[in-house]
């Protein structure tokens, strides 16, 4: 039996979701079963179509509607996130995957869709052999102590500051 660890990818730099998806792709190549729950995200991203090609090993569900990060979440945003939270708890309790990715859980915590305490309890209940990946800006430092690996993505330079919009196949 292989021991699974808890990993956190956070910070203001680009690459948190990309790192988690890269890990999922690698694990899929070894026949691992992966579930990716994308909190807050409900928009169309290229990874949605890509993951379909790996549907025998990777499942992705979005627990968001639109990108509300410039406004407060609406009641429907909260409901969608809470329904997603219920689903990932079921997956954790059933121990039905090798890798469980909570993409943008940091943002879900920041906007109070899910509490830090709930996520801390989730980490503590993780089955020994399951790998757990948490991504997103603003992951609370209290969760760092519960993780086995914490990586902070730090922005040094970004072309967004020159007015470059998100590009299809790169950011979308």
C-alpha positions as CSV (number, residue, x, y, z in Angstrom):
1,X,0.0,0.0,0.0
2,X,1.3,3.4,-1.0
3,X,0.8,6.3,1.5
4,X,-1.0,9.3,0.1
5,X,-0.1,12.8,1.1
6,X,-1.8,16.2,1.2
7,X,-0.4,18.8,-1.2
8,X,-1.3,22.5,-1.4
9,X,-0.6,24.8,-4.3
10,X,-1.4,28.4,-3.5
11,X,-0.2,31.9,-4.0
12,X,-0.8,34.7,-6.5
13,X,1.3,33.3,-9.3
14,X,0.0,31.3,-12.3
15,X,0.2,27.5,-12.3
16,X,-1.7,26.1,-9.4
17,X,-4.4,24.3,-11.3
18,X,-1.9,23.5,-14.0
19,X,0.3,21.7,-11.5
20,X,-2.7,19.7,-10.1
21,X,-3.8,18.7,-13.6
22,X,-0.3,17.7,-14.5
23,X,-0.2,15.4,-11.5
24,X,-3.6,14.0,-12.6
25,X,-2.3,13.3,-16.1
26,X,0.8,11.6,-14.7
27,X,-1.3,9.5,-12.3
28,X,-3.7,8.5,-15.1
29,X,-0.8,7.1,-17.0
30,X,-0.3,4.7,-14.1
31,X,-4.0,3.7,-14.0
32,X,-4.8,5.7,-10.9
33,X,-8.4,6.9,-10.4
34,X,-8.7,10.7,-10.0
35,X,-11.6,13.0,-9.1
36,X,-11.2,16.7,-9.7
37,X,-13.7,19.0,-8.1
38,X,-13.4,22.6,-9.4
39,X,-14.9,25.0,-6.9
40,X,-16.0,28.4,-8.0
41,X,-15.4,27.6,-11.7
42,X,-18.3,27.1,-14.0
43,X,-17.0,28.6,-17.2
44,X,-15.8,26.7,-20.2
45,X,-12.1,25.9,-20.0
46,X,-10.0,23.8,-22.4
47,X,-9.3,21.2,-19.6
48,X,-12.9,20.2,-19.7
49,X,-12.6,18.8,-23.2
50,X,-9.1,17.3,-22.5
51,X,-10.2,15.4,-19.4
52,X,-13.0,13.7,-21.4
53,X,-10.2,11.9,-23.3
54,X,-9.1,10.4,-19.9
55,X,-12.7,9.6,-18.7
56,X,-11.7,6.0,-17.8
57,X,-9.4,7.3,-15.0
58,X,-10.2,11.0,-14.4
59,X,-13.6,12.6,-13.5
60,X,-14.0,16.4,-13.4
61,X,-17.0,18.2,-11.9
62,X,-17.4,21.9,-11.7
63,X,-19.0,23.4,-8.5
64,X,-19.4,26.9,-9.8
65,X,-21.6,28.9,-12.2
66,X,-19.7,31.9,-13.6
67,X,-16.7,33.7,-12.4
68,X,-18.0,35.8,-9.5
69,X,-14.7,36.8,-8.0
70,X,-15.2,40.4,-8.8
71,X,-18.6,40.4,-7.0
72,X,-20.0,38.7,-3.9
73,X,-21.3,35.2,-4.5
74,X,-25.0,34.9,-5.0
75,X,-27.1,32.3,-3.1
76,X,-27.0,30.0,-6.1
77,X,-23.1,30.2,-6.1
78,X,-23.2,29.1,-2.4
79,X,-25.7,26.3,-3.2
80,X,-23.5,24.9,-6.1
81,X,-20.4,25.0,-3.9
82,X,-22.1,23.3,-1.0
83,X,-23.5,20.6,-3.2
84,X,-20.0,20.1,-4.5
85,X,-18.7,20.0,-1.0
86,X,-21.2,17.2,-0.2
87,X,-20.1,15.2,-3.2
88,X,-16.3,15.4,-2.4
89,X,-17.1,14.4,1.2
90,X,-19.0,11.3,-0.1
91,X,-16.0,10.5,-2.3
92,X,-13.6,10.9,0.7
93,X,-15.8,8.8,2.9
94,X,-16.2,6.0,0.3
95,X,-12.4,6.1,-0.4
96,X,-13.3,5.6,-4.0
97,X,-10.4,7.4,-5.7
98,X,-6.6,7.3,-5.5
99,X,-6.3,11.1,-5.9
100,X,-8.8,13.8,-4.9
101,X,-8.2,17.3,-6.2
102,X,-10.1,20.2,-4.7
103,X,-9.3,22.9,-7.3
104,X,-9.8,26.5,-6.2
105,X,-10.8,25.4,-2.7
106,X,-8.7,28.4,-1.5
107,X,-11.0,30.8,-3.3
108,X,-14.1,28.9,-1.9
109,X,-12.7,29.4,1.6
110,X,-11.9,33.0,0.9
111,X,-15.5,33.7,-0.2
112,X,-16.8,31.7,2.8
113,X,-18.5,29.1,0.6
114,X,-16.6,26.5,2.7
115,X,-15.1,27.1,6.1
116,X,-11.4,26.6,7.0
117,X,-12.6,24.3,9.8
118,X,-14.5,22.1,7.4
119,X,-11.4,21.8,5.1
120,X,-9.2,21.1,8.1
121,X,-11.5,18.3,9.2
122,X,-11.6,17.0,5.6
123,X,-7.8,16.8,5.5
124,X,-7.7,15.0,8.9
125,X,-10.3,12.4,7.6
126,X,-8.3,11.6,4.4
127,X,-7.8,7.9,4.0
128,X,-4.1,7.0,4.5
129,X,-3.6,5.8,0.9
130,X,-5.4,8.7,-0.8
131,X,-3.5,11.7,-2.3
132,X,-5.3,15.0,-1.6
133,X,-4.5,18.1,-3.6
134,X,-5.8,21.6,-2.7
135,X,-5.3,24.6,-5.0
136,X,-6.2,28.2,-5.1
137,X,-5.2,31.6,-3.9
138,X,-5.6,32.4,-0.2
139,X,-5.4,28.9,1.2
140,X,-5.3,29.7,5.0
141,X,-2.0,29.2,6.7
142,X,-3.8,27.0,9.3
143,X,-4.1,24.4,6.6
144,X,-0.4,24.4,5.9
145,X,0.3,22.6,9.1
146,X,-1.9,19.7,8.1
147,X,-0.3,19.4,4.6
148,X,2.7,17.4,3.7
149,X,3.7,19.6,0.8
150,X,3.0,23.3,0.3
151,X,4.0,25.2,-2.8
152,X,3.5,28.9,-3.1
153,X,3.3,30.2,-6.7
154,X,4.8,33.7,-6.7
155,X,4.2,36.1,-9.6
156,X,7.4,37.7,-10.8
157,X,6.2,38.9,-14.1
158,X,3.0,38.4,-16.1
159,X,1.9,39.5,-19.5
160,X,-1.6,40.3,-18.2
161,X,0.0,43.5,-16.9
162,X,0.6,44.5,-20.5
163,X,-3.1,44.0,-21.3
164,X,-2.9,40.5,-22.7
165,X,-6.3,38.7,-22.2
166,X,-6.6,35.1,-21.3
167,X,-5.7,33.0,-24.4
168,X,-7.5,30.0,-25.7
169,X,-5.5,26.8,-25.0
170,X,-3.1,28.6,-22.6
171,X,-5.3,30.2,-19.9
172,X,-8.7,29.1,-21.1
